Amino acid sequence: MSKSISQLFQGRWRVLALSLFAFALPLQGCIVNNGSSRGSAVVQWALGVGTSCANVSSVNVVAVRDGTTYGTFTNGICSSGAMTIQVGEGAYTLHVEAIGYDGSVVATTPSETITVVAYNTVYSDILVLAPVSVATGGSSIQTAWTISGQAPAAACAANGIKSVTLSIYDTTQTQIIGSASAPCATGYATVANLPTGNYYVLLDGYTAADVTGHPSWGTPDFHGPFALAANTDMTFNAPLDISPLGNPTTGVGGLSVGWTVFGTVAATACTTYSLGALNITVLGADKTTVLGSAQAACSTGQVALSNLAAGTIYVRIDEANPPDTNAYGNVALTGPITIVANQTASVTAPIDIAQRTIIAVPVGFADAGSCSGHGVGSVQYQISGNDKLIVPFSDADATKPCDLSTAAYKQQVIDLDNSPPTCAVPGNVTGLVICNAHGITKLTIQAHGLTGNTIGYAAKMDVTPLTDGKLTVVKQPLQLQACGAGDPLCQ
């Protein structure tokens, strides 16, 4: 993703290296025509530990709707990592099966529930295939329910509850390991093909007026944690009670976001690049106001955020490490994305994570005073790379409000590839931030403190050495000093 200084000098253009993938394959198998308008689902998978495409002749996607099998879609190519299926609109519980050359299921994934909308495409999480003996262990979780303490046979109809979804969450209570839906009056649901681990359980009850992800009934809190062993069919001793949730999500929506690393599925690439946790931040239309955030293990490749105000948002993903480490994340903010009340928006393809070349420099006055105390209203910058001018003082992006001091300073961004700045700068980086500084080994920063149109203060700093793909945090501030007669920095 690096480019030469001559390219930067000739034109400030953005290079955006996002590798987005979606695969559409021909389908065969049993498909039920329910007469409804159709949409598409791109079901994605990755190889887990102990699995190999060399042992797989084909891949099946099994779709379950309203507790019964809707269809089995086959002829998936193992190495492709995805299959597109076309189904009627509605909620489906999906899992992927790898079929060996003897016709047996040699690997499978946990289940996931997605909602398909007519004439639209929805993407599943990247589901991890693992050998049957490792992935399932024959384990399942079955949960029964009551409605405000009443038996579901009568209480479901009396309260207008149509269906109930049982979701199994990991210990962070953010990642769904598997889910299953059943008619409310059935009174129970079962999630099968679960790996061993520690889990939480949540029940959501939907009326005909509710949309997926925003139930009006459910268990207010998670139940757990509990340990699920291999070859275990776990059933709770007593039903979990579903009660009204008070429609707490009215006026807000949700967001589902997935990611890859250098175009490779997160399940394998995060290990390759030693990426642990990621911070996922939702920003407002101004690209600075934080509306929501979550942290997830990089290898999960997916996270869901809720309670987001309706409107336009952008997404920034950062490696969850402090400054002075490799700066991984999306190079440019992802967006704009529209959040609609009582709906869950999805980024149509995974966001690709790469390394970012970022320099952060604290700025202040030599005497540690304030902007107002020095009568400085704005600061104007000039940026050179390897002694070649990139951003002159006259550039529209070069002048920033003077709200900086050595005691407290805000983030002021100059993007060497684009104007206005849209680079995905980590939220914990402050000061003057210069991003997308690819191919530069020495960066020269010159600053003017302006009182009206008069240059009253000036400073200059060389930052070297720089390495592509690194976040460089300068400890010594760029100190503005009063201009003297004939001072060349003040010209």
C-alpha positions as CSV (number, residue, x, y, z in Angstrom):
1,M,0.0,0.0,0.0
2,S,3.0,2.3,-0.1
3,K,3.5,4.8,-2.9
4,S,6.3,7.1,-3.8
5,I,6.7,10.7,-2.7
6,S,6.6,11.8,-6.3
7,Q,3.1,10.3,-6.6
8,L,2.1,12.1,-3.4
9,F,3.6,15.4,-4.6
10,Q,1.9,15.2,-8.0
11,G,-1.6,14.7,-6.7
12,R,-3.2,14.0,-3.3
13,W,-5.2,10.9,-4.1
14,R,-6.4,8.0,-2.0
15,V,-5.3,4.5,-2.4
16,L,-7.8,2.3,-0.7
17,A,-6.8,-1.4,-0.4
18,L,-10.0,-3.1,0.6
19,S,-10.4,-6.7,-0.5
20,L,-14.0,-7.5,-0.5
21,F,-15.3,-10.9,-1.5
22,A,-18.6,-12.5,-2.2
23,F,-19.1,-15.8,-4.1
24,A,-22.1,-16.8,-6.1
25,L,-22.2,-20.5,-7.0
26,P,-24.8,-22.6,-8.9
27,L,-27.2,-24.5,-6.5
28,Q,-28.6,-27.9,-6.5
29,G,-30.6,-29.8,-4.0
30,C,-34.0,-29.5,-2.2
31,I,-35.4,-26.0,-2.4
32,V,-38.9,-25.3,-1.0
33,N,-41.0,-22.7,-2.9
34,N,-43.1,-21.0,-0.3
35,G,-44.5,-18.5,-2.8
36,S,-42.9,-15.5,-1.2
37,S,-40.6,-12.9,-2.9
38,R,-37.0,-14.1,-2.8
39,G,-33.8,-12.6,-1.5
40,S,-30.2,-13.9,-1.4
41,A,-28.0,-15.0,1.5
42,V,-24.2,-15.3,1.1
43,V,-23.2,-18.0,3.5
44,Q,-19.5,-17.8,4.4
45,W,-17.2,-20.4,6.0
46,A,-13.6,-20.8,7.0
47,L,-11.5,-23.9,7.8
48,G,-10.9,-24.5,11.5
49,V,-8.2,-26.5,13.2
50,G,-8.1,-30.1,11.9
51,T,-10.0,-29.4,8.7
52,S,-8.7,-29.5,5.1
53,C,-10.4,-29.1,1.7
54,A,-8.4,-32.1,0.5
55,N,-10.8,-34.3,2.4
56,V,-14.0,-32.5,1.2
57,S,-15.9,-33.4,-2.0
58,S,-18.6,-30.8,-1.6
59,V,-20.2,-28.4,0.9
60,N,-23.8,-28.2,2.0
61,V,-25.7,-25.2,3.5
62,V,-28.7,-26.4,5.5
63,A,-31.4,-23.9,6.0
64,V,-34.1,-24.3,8.7
65,R,-37.2,-22.2,8.9
66,D,-40.0,-22.3,11.5
67,G,-38.4,-25.4,13.1
68,T,-38.4,-27.5,9.9
69,T,-35.8,-27.9,7.1
70,Y,-36.4,-25.4,4.4
71,G,-33.7,-26.8,2.0
72,T,-30.3,-28.3,1.6
73,F,-28.1,-26.4,-0.9
74,T,-25.1,-28.3,-2.2
75,N,-22.3,-28.3,-4.7
76,G,-20.4,-25.7,-2.7
77,I,-16.7,-25.7,-3.4
78,C,-14.7,-26.0,-0.2
79,S,-11.9,-23.6,-1.1
80,S,-14.3,-20.8,-2.3
81,G,-15.3,-20.0,1.3
82,A,-18.9,-19.0,0.4
83,M,-22.1,-20.0,-1.3
84,T,-25.0,-17.8,-2.4
85,I,-28.5,-19.2,-1.8
86,Q,-31.8,-17.8,-2.9
87,V,-34.7,-18.2,-0.5
88,G,-38.1,-16.6,0.3
89,E,-37.9,-13.7,2.7
90,G,-37.9,-14.6,6.4
91,A,-35.7,-15.8,9.3
92,Y,-33.5,-18.8,8.7
93,T,-31.2,-20.9,10.9
94,L,-28.2,-21.9,8.8
95,H,-25.2,-24.2,9.3
96,V,-22.6,-25.5,6.9
97,E,-21.6,-29.1,6.4
98,A,-18.5,-30.4,4.7
99,I,-19.1,-33.7,2.9
100,G,-16.3,-36.3,2.5
101,Y,-15.7,-38.5,-0.5
102,D,-17.6,-41.3,1.3
103,G,-20.7,-39.2,1.6
104,S,-20.5,-38.6,5.3
105,V,-20.4,-35.3,7.1
106,V,-16.7,-34.8,8.0
107,A,-17.0,-31.2,9.4
108,T,-19.7,-28.8,10.4
109,T,-20.2,-25.3,11.9
110,P,-22.3,-23.8,14.6
111,S,-25.7,-22.5,13.5
112,E,-26.5,-18.9,12.8
113,T,-29.9,-17.2,12.3
114,I,-30.2,-14.5,9.6
115,T,-33.1,-12.6,8.2
116,V,-33.5,-12.5,4.4
117,V,-35.4,-9.5,2.8
118,A,-36.9,-9.7,-0.6
119,Y,-34.7,-8.5,-3.5
120,N,-31.8,-7.9,-1.0
121,T,-28.6,-9.8,-0.1
122,V,-27.6,-10.5,3.4
123,Y,-24.2,-12.0,4.5
124,S,-23.7,-14.6,7.2
125,D,-20.9,-14.5,9.8
126,I,-17.8,-16.4,8.7
127,L,-18.8,-19.8,10.1
128,V,-15.8,-22.0,11.2
129,L,-15.8,-25.6,9.9
130,A,-14.3,-28.1,12.4
131,P,-14.2,-31.9,12.4
132,V,-17.5,-33.4,13.7
133,S,-15.7,-35.0,16.6
134,V,-14.3,-31.6,17.6
135,A,-17.0,-29.2,16.5
136,T,-20.1,-30.9,17.9
137,G,-19.2,-33.6,20.4
138,G,-22.9,-34.5,20.1
139,S,-23.7,-31.5,22.3
140,S,-26.9,-29.5,22.3
141,I,-28.9,-27.0,24.5
142,Q,-32.6,-27.2,24.9
143,T,-34.5,-24.4,26.7
144,A,-38.2,-24.3,27.6
145,W,-40.1,-21.1,28.4
146,T,-43.2,-19.7,30.1
147,I,-44.9,-16.3,29.4
148,S,-45.1,-14.1,32.5
149,G,-45.3,-17.3,34.5
150,Q,-48.0,-18.9,32.4
151,A,-47.9,-22.0,30.2
152,P,-47.1,-21.1,26.5
153,A,-50.0,-23.1,25.1
154,A,-52.5,-20.3,26.0
155,A,-50.3,-17.4,27.0
156,C,-48.6,-17.1,23.6
157,A,-51.8,-16.4,21.8
158,A,-53.2,-14.2,24.5
159,N,-50.1,-11.9,24.3
160,G,-49.7,-12.1,20.5
161,I,-46.3,-13.8,20.7
162,K,-45.7,-15.6,17.4
163,S,-42.2,-17.1,17.8
164,V,-39.3,-17.4,20.2
165,T,-35.6,-17.5,19.4
166,L,-33.1,-19.2,21.6
167,S,-29.6,-17.7,21.3
168,I,-26.4,-19.1,22.8
169,Y,-23.7,-16.5,23.5
170,D,-20.1,-16.7,24.4
171,T,-18.7,-15.5,27.7
172,T,-18.4,-11.9,26.3
173,Q,-22.1,-11.9,25.8
174,T,-21.5,-10.3,22.3
175,Q,-20.9,-13.3,20.0
176,I,-23.7,-15.7,19.1
177,I,-22.4,-19.3,18.9
178,G,-25.7,-20.7,17.7
179,S,-29.5,-20.1,17.7
180,A,-32.8,-21.7,16.9
181,S,-36.4,-20.4,16.6
182,A,-39.7,-22.2,17.3
183,P,-43.3,-21.2,17.4
184,C,-44.0,-19.7,20.8
185,A,-46.7,-22.3,21.6
186,T,-44.3,-25.1,21.1
187,G,-42.7,-24.1,24.4
188,Y,-39.1,-25.0,23.7
189,A,-36.3,-24.7,21.2
190,T,-33.0,-26.7,20.7
191,V,-29.7,-25.5,19.4
192,A,-27.6,-28.5,18.2
193,N,-24.1,-29.0,16.8
194,L,-22.5,-26.9,19.6
195,P,-18.8,-27.0,20.5
196,T,-17.8,-27.5,24.1
197,G,-17.4,-24.3,26.1
198,N,-18.8,-21.8,28.5
199,Y,-22.0,-20.1,27.4
200,Y,-24.9,-17.8,28.2
201,V,-28.6,-18.2,27.1
202,L,-31.0,-15.5,25.9
203,L,-34.6,-15.9,24.8
204,D,-36.3,-13.4,22.4
205,G,-40.1,-13.4,21.8
206,Y,-41.5,-11.8,18.7
207,T,-45.0,-10.6,17.9
208,A,-46.2,-10.2,14.3
209,A,-45.3,-6.5,14.5
210,D,-41.7,-7.0,15.7
211,V,-38.7,-7.0,13.4
212,T,-35.7,-9.3,13.8
213,G,-33.3,-8.1,16.4
214,H,-35.9,-6.0,18.2
215,P,-38.3,-8.3,20.1
216,S,-40.9,-6.9,22.4
217,W,-40.7,-9.9,24.7
218,G,-37.8,-11.9,26.1
219,T,-35.6,-12.7,29.1
220,P,-34.4,-9.3,30.3
221,D,-31.0,-10.7,31.2
222,F,-28.6,-13.4,30.1
223,H,-28.7,-16.7,32.0
224,G,-25.3,-18.2,32.7
225,P,-22.5,-18.8,32.6
226,F,-22.7,-22.6,32.3
227,A,-20.2,-25.2,31.0
228,L,-21.3,-27.4,28.1
229,A,-19.3,-30.7,27.8
230,A,-18.8,-32.9,24.8
231,N,-21.5,-35.5,24.0
232,T,-24.0,-33.6,26.3
233,D,-27.6,-32.7,25.7
234,M,-28.2,-30.0,28.2
235,T,-31.8,-29.1,29.4
236,F,-32.5,-26.5,32.0
237,N,-34.3,-27.9,35.1
238,A,-37.0,-25.2,34.9
239,P,-38.4,-23.1,32.1
240,L,-37.0,-19.6,31.6
241,D,-39.7,-16.9,31.9
242,I,-40.3,-14.4,29.1
243,S,-41.7,-11.0,30.0
244,P,-42.4,-7.7,28.2
245,L,-39.3,-5.8,27.4
246,G,-41.0,-2.5,27.3
247,N,-39.9,-1.9,23.7
248,P,-36.6,-0.4,24.8
249,T,-35.2,-0.2,21.3
250,T,-37.9,2.0,19.8
251,G,-36.2,4.7,17.8
252,V,-32.8,2.9,17.6
253,G,-31.4,0.2,15.4
254,G,-28.5,-2.2,15.2
255,L,-25.4,-2.9,13.1
256,S,-23.7,-6.2,12.1
257,V,-20.1,-5.8,10.9
258,G,-17.6,-8.4,9.7
259,W,-14.0,-8.1,8.7
260,T,-11.1,-9.7,6.9
261,V,-7.3,-9.1,7.3
262,F,-5.4,-8.3,4.0
263,G,-8.4,-10.0,2.2
264,T,-8.1,-13.2,4.2
265,V,-10.8,-14.6,6.5
266,A,-10.2,-13.5,10.1
267,A,-10.3,-17.0,11.5
268,T,-6.9,-17.7,10.0
269,A,-5.4,-14.3,9.2
270,C,-5.7,-12.9,12.8
271,T,-3.4,-15.7,14.0
272,T,-1.0,-15.1,11.1
273,Y,-0.6,-11.4,11.9
274,S,-0.8,-11.9,15.7
275,L,-3.9,-9.8,16.1
276,G,-5.8,-10.3,19.3
277,A,-8.7,-8.0,20.2
278,L,-10.2,-5.3,18.0
279,N,-12.0,-2.1,18.9
280,I,-15.0,-1.5,16.7
281,T,-16.2,2.2,16.9
282,V,-19.4,3.7,15.4
283,L,-19.0,7.3,14.5
284,G,-21.7,9.9,13.6
285,A,-22.2,11.7,10.3
286,D,-19.4,14.1,11.4
287,K,-17.0,11.2,11.5
288,T,-15.8,12.2,15.0
289,T,-18.8,11.7,17.5
290,V,-18.7,8.3,19.0
291,L,-22.2,6.7,19.0
292,G,-21.2,3.2,20.1
293,S,-18.4,0.8,20.4
294,A,-17.6,-2.9,21.1
295,Q,-14.5,-5.0,21.5
296,A,-14.2,-8.5,20.0
297,A,-11.5,-11.1,19.3
298,C,-10.1,-10.5,15.9
299,S,-10.5,-14.2,14.9
300,T,-14.3,-14.1,15.3
301,G,-14.6,-11.9,12.2
302,Q,-17.9,-10.5,13.3
303,V,-19.5,-8.3,15.9
304,A,-23.0,-6.9,16.4
305,L,-23.8,-3.5,18.0
306,S,-27.2,-2.4,19.2
307,N,-29.0,0.7,20.5
308,L,-27.7,3.0,17.8
309,A,-29.6,6.1,17.0
310,A,-31.2,6.2,13.6
311,G,-29.2,8.2,11.0
312,T,-25.9,8.1,9.1
313,I,-22.9,6.4,10.7
314,Y,-19.3,5.4,9.9
315,V,-17.3,2.5,11.2
316,R,-13.7,2.5,12.4
317,I,-11.8,-0.7,13.4
318,D,-8.6,-0.5,15.4
319,E,-6.2,-3.0,16.8
320,A,-7.0,-3.0,20.6
321,N,-3.4,-2.0,21.6
322,P,-1.9,1.2,22.9
323,P,0.1,3.6,20.7
324,D,3.6,2.6,19.6
325,T,2.4,-0.7,18.2
326,N,1.7,-1.8,14.6
327,A,-1.4,0.2,13.6
328,Y,-3.9,-2.3,12.1
329,G,-7.4,-1.3,11.1
330,N,-9.5,-0.1,8.2
331,V,-7.4,2.5,6.3
332,A,-10.5,4.6,5.5
333,L,-13.6,5.0,7.5
334,T,-16.4,2.6,6.3
335,G,-19.5,4.4,5.4
336,P,-21.8,6.1,5.1
337,I,-24.2,3.5,6.5
338,T,-27.8,4.2,7.3
339,I,-29.2,3.0,10.6
340,V,-33.0,2.6,10.6
341,A,-35.1,2.4,13.8
342,N,-36.0,-1.2,14.8
343,Q,-33.8,-2.7,12.1
344,T,-30.3,-4.2,12.0
345,A,-28.1,-2.9,9.2
346,S,-25.4,-5.0,7.8
347,V,-22.2,-4.0,6.0
348,T,-22.7,-5.8,2.7
349,A,-19.1,-7.2,2.6
350,P,-16.4,-7.6,5.2
351,I,-14.3,-4.6,6.1
352,D,-10.7,-5.3,5.2
353,I,-8.1,-4.6,7.9
354,A,-4.5,-3.5,6.9
355,Q,-1.6,-1.6,8.4
356,R,-1.8,2.2,8.5
357,T,1.2,4.6,8.4
358,I,0.3,7.3,11.0
359,I,2.4,9.9,12.8
360,A,1.0,11.7,15.9
361,V,2.7,14.8,17.2
362,P,1.7,16.8,20.3
363,V,1.5,20.5,19.7
364,G,1.8,23.4,22.2
365,F,3.5,26.6,23.1
366,A,7.1,26.7,24.4
367,D,5.9,28.3,27.6
368,A,3.0,25.9,28.0
369,G,0.5,28.7,27.7
370,S,-2.9,28.5,26.1
371,C,-4.1,29.6,22.6
372,S,-6.3,32.4,24.0
373,G,-3.4,33.6,26.3
374,H,-1.2,34.0,23.2
375,G,-4.0,35.5,21.1
376,V,-3.7,32.7,18.6
377,G,-6.9,31.7,16.8
378,S,-5.6,29.1,14.4
379,V,-2.5,27.0,13.5
380,Q,-1.3,26.5,9.9
381,Y,0.8,23.6,8.9
382,Q,3.1,22.7,6.1
383,I,4.1,19.0,5.5
384,S,7.1,17.8,3.5
385,G,8.2,14.2,3.0
386,N,11.8,13.3,2.2
387,D,12.3,17.0,1.7
388,K,9.6,17.3,-1.0
389,L,6.6,19.5,-0.3
390,I,3.3,17.6,0.0
391,V,0.9,20.0,1.9
392,P,1.7,23.7,1.6
393,F,0.5,26.4,4.0
394,S,-2.0,27.5,1.4
395,D,-3.7,24.1,1.2
396,A,-7.4,24.1,2.3
397,D,-6.6,21.2,4.7
398,A,-3.6,22.9,6.3
399,T,-5.2,25.4,8.7
400,K,-6.7,24.0,12.0
401,P,-8.4,25.8,15.0
402,C,-5.9,26.5,17.8
403,D,-7.3,24.3,20.6
404,L,-4.0,22.7,21.3
405,S,-1.7,23.1,24.4
406,T,0.9,20.9,26.1
407,A,-1.6,20.2,28.9
408,A,-4.6,19.2,26.7
409,Y,-4.9,18.8,23.0
410,K,-7.4,17.4,20.6
411,Q,-7.0,15.3,17.4
412,Q,-6.2,17.4,14.3
413,V,-6.0,15.3,11.2
414,I,-4.2,15.9,7.9
415,D,-4.6,13.1,5.4
416,L,-1.9,13.0,2.8
417,D,-4.1,11.0,0.4
418,N,-7.4,12.9,0.7
419,S,-9.1,16.1,1.6
420,P,-11.2,16.4,3.7
421,P,-9.7,13.8,6.1
422,T,-11.5,10.5,6.2
423,C,-8.7,8.2,7.4
424,A,-9.5,5.8,10.2
425,V,-7.3,7.2,12.9
426,P,-7.4,5.3,16.2
427,G,-9.5,7.1,18.8
428,N,-6.7,7.2,21.5
429,V,-4.3,9.1,19.2
430,T,-4.2,12.8,19.8
431,G,-2.4,16.0,18.7
432,L,-1.5,16.7,15.1
433,V,-2.2,13.4,13.3
434,I,-0.8,12.8,9.8
435,C,-2.1,9.7,8.2
436,N,-1.4,7.7,5.0
437,A,2.2,8.8,5.0
438,H,3.3,5.9,2.8
439,G,6.9,5.7,1.4
440,I,8.2,8.5,3.7
441,T,11.3,8.0,5.8
442,K,11.6,11.6,7.0
443,L,8.6,13.8,7.7
444,T,9.1,17.6,8.2
445,I,6.4,19.6,9.9
446,Q,6.3,23.4,10.0
447,A,3.7,25.3,12.0
448,H,2.5,28.9,12.2
449,G,0.4,30.3,15.0
450,L,-1.9,32.9,13.5
451,T,-3.3,36.0,15.2
452,G,-5.8,37.1,12.5
453,N,-3.6,37.1,9.4
454,T,-0.4,37.7,11.3
455,I,2.2,34.9,12.0
456,G,3.0,35.4,15.7
457,Y,4.5,32.0,16.6
458,A,6.3,29.3,14.6
459,A,7.8,25.8,15.0
460,K,9.5,23.2,12.9
461,M,10.2,19.5,13.5
462,D,11.7,16.5,11.6
463,V,10.3,13.1,12.4
464,T,12.6,10.2,11.4
465,P,13.0,7.3,10.9
466,L,9.5,6.2,9.8
467,T,8.4,2.7,8.7
468,D,5.4,1.9,6.5
469,G,2.6,0.3,8.4
470,K,3.6,1.7,11.8
471,L,1.9,4.2,14.1
472,T,4.6,6.6,15.3
473,V,3.8,8.6,18.4
474,V,6.2,11.5,18.9
475,K,6.8,12.2,22.6
476,Q,8.4,15.7,22.2
477,P,5.8,18.4,21.4
478,L,6.1,20.6,18.4
479,Q,6.6,23.8,20.4
480,L,5.4,27.1,19.0
481,Q,7.8,30.0,19.9
482,A,7.3,33.7,19.5
483,C,8.5,35.1,16.1
484,G,11.5,37.4,16.2
485,A,12.7,39.9,13.6
486,G,14.0,38.1,10.6
487,D,13.1,34.7,11.9
488,P,13.0,32.5,8.7
489,L,10.4,30.2,10.2
490,C,8.0,33.1,10.4
491,Q,8.2,34.0,6.7
